[in-house]
Amino acid sequence: MNSTGGRQTAPPIKRHHTARYYAHRVRESLTTRLSKLICSIFLGLLLVVGVVAFILWLSLRPHRPRFHVHNFSVANLAEGVGLTEITFNVTARNSNQNIGIYYDSMEASIYYKDQRVAQTSLLFPFYQEPKNTTVIYDELKGTTITESSQRTNELMNDLAKGSVVFRLELTSMIRFKVSTWKSKSHRMHASCDVGVAQDGNILAPYKDKRCPVYFT
């Protein structure tokens, strides 16, 4: 015993744990380690599945077709009011690696500013294989622009300046095909601005130009 100021203090009591206590601590430690291991494996598998799903999504995500104007001409353009014949040559490129495209219908419209001057249905329904290019060629009979209309005056003014810009609008109903699965129908538009010279032939800056594509 120790004494302080005449008072005696008892020595500290040493606690002795039983074997059951140590066994319980070991079980707790093993359970914690096992839980951490299971969580690590689960998170690892989740990461792998996420990466695989992302790669599959990138490879199977459909890319919209690419349209390019290669030729465009307007006969008798110098006469102004009589757009008797309009000829164009456009290619549609399916750049997808594993996705085909069904074209159920396609329609071509040609506009001068906001006035439609020609329209026709194009192609029969067809299926476009992946990594494939289709040529779209047609001759349209143009309508007559009223001689006294504002559009005629604008057309003649543009012609006097050396160029006239038309807009070729291709509207298609398409479906994507992945293996045996087919998507629902989508209305797709390719809008191509095309400039022609006084002789009615396409100007160099517009030749082989890519057309913006959008869906509605």
C-alpha positions, 0 to 999 in steps of 0.5 A: 500500500502507498500512503499519502499524508497518512492515508493509505491507497489501494493498488489499481485493480487489474481486469482479467478478460475471459476466453469468451471475451477474446473469442467475441472480439475475434469474431467481430474483427473477422465479421468486419473484414468479411464485410469490407471484402464483400463491399469491395468485391461488390463495388468492383463488380459494379464498376466493371458492369458500368464500364462494359455498359458504357462501352456497349452504349458507345458502340450501339448508339446510333449516329445520324446519317451524313448527307452531302450535296455533290451537284445541283443545277437549275435549268433556265434560271436566267428567265427567273420566273420559270424554274422548269427543271431542277436536278440534284445529286446527294449522298446519304452515308450510314457511318454506324459500325453495327447499325443499319437504317430503314428508309421507309419514305423520303421526300424532297422539297426545294425552296427559294427563301420561304417559297417552295418551288419544287417537291417530289417523292424519292426512292422506294423504301430501302434498307441501308447497311452499316458503313454504306453510302446511297446516292440520291439523284432526281430531276424535279419540275419546278413551279412558276414564281408569279412574275409580279411577286416580291420573290421574283424581284428578289430572285432577279436581284440575286441573279444580277449579283451573280448567285442565287441560294436555294434550300434543298430539304430532304425529309425521311421516315427512318428506323434504326436496326441493331441485330434483330431489334428495330427502333420506332420511326423517326422523322429526319430532315436534311437541310442543304443550302445550295448556291448556283451561279447565273448559268444555274450550276452549283457554285464551288463553295457549295459542292460536296458540302455537308448538310445539317441533319435534325429530327422532329 
